[in-house]
Amino acid sequence: MRKRLLFVGSSGESARKLIPHLAKTYDIVGIARSRRELEPYLVEQVTGDLLTSHEQVFDAAFRDGPYDAIIWNAVAYFIEPLTESTRESLHTEFDLAVALPMVCLKRYAQSKGSSTKRFIMMSSQMAFGHKAGLGSYSVMKRAQVTLIGALALEVPDIICSAITPGSLRRTSEEALIASIEEVLHAHESGQIHRVDESR
């Protein structure tokens, strides 16, 4: 029997590099706001805006049984100096980086069926540095890495990990796939996997 995977944020660069590979092993349910270019690789596409209708989106995604893994890839960021960020833009970024992943994880923890559950956060190497115009992005990505460490202590029944690629344009598909395979087979929670861009 094939394993099931929920891919939250099933569009964009990371998704394009990962979903075709993962579809060889997993039945994938994808969540995306509107873009559907990877739908041929999915057993189901849930379309909706997590910021305005997350309950309906998660209801649809969790309707048909258990997941062996969830990959959280949904993101919003604003290219501007951190000091020019608005409260609203920071709330939007934090919602997709931390608050909504927590809502999803709680749903996942309550679901039955999978013997081993994995929650994987697609973060970034910007969690460990700063770049002009991406201050709030760095803050949110650091929050995701910290979140995974906290979840490893608080949620022993789910193996929580993060992947931190650098620039997705420069990160090869092979390197990203190697990292996702590592975390999908990890036995220890709280691991932060830096993508080896030399591959």
Secondary structure as GFF3:
##gff-version 3
##sequence-region A 1 199
A	DSSP	beta_strand	3	8	.	.	.	ID=ss1
A	DSSP	alpha_helix	13	22	.	.	.	ID=ss2
A	DSSP	beta_strand	26	32	.	.	.	ID=ss3
A	DSSP	three_ten_helix	39	41	.	.	.	ID=ss4
A	DSSP	beta_strand	44	47	.	.	.	ID=ss5
A	DSSP	alpha_helix	50	61	.	.	.	ID=ss6
A	DSSP	beta_strand	69	72	.	.	.	ID=ss7
A	DSSP	three_ten_helix	82	84	.	.	.	ID=ss8
A	DSSP	alpha_helix	87	94	.	.	.	ID=ss9
A	DSSP	pi_helix	95	99	.	.	.	ID=ss10
A	DSSP	alpha_helix	100	110	.	.	.	ID=ss11
A	DSSP	beta_strand	117	122	.	.	.	ID=ss12
A	DSSP	three_ten_helix	125	128	.	.	.	ID=ss13
A	DSSP	alpha_helix	135	154	.	.	.	ID=ss14
A	DSSP	beta_strand	158	164	.	.	.	ID=ss15
A	DSSP	alpha_helix	173	184	.	.	.	ID=ss16
A	DSSP	beta_strand	191	194	.	.	.	ID=ss17
###
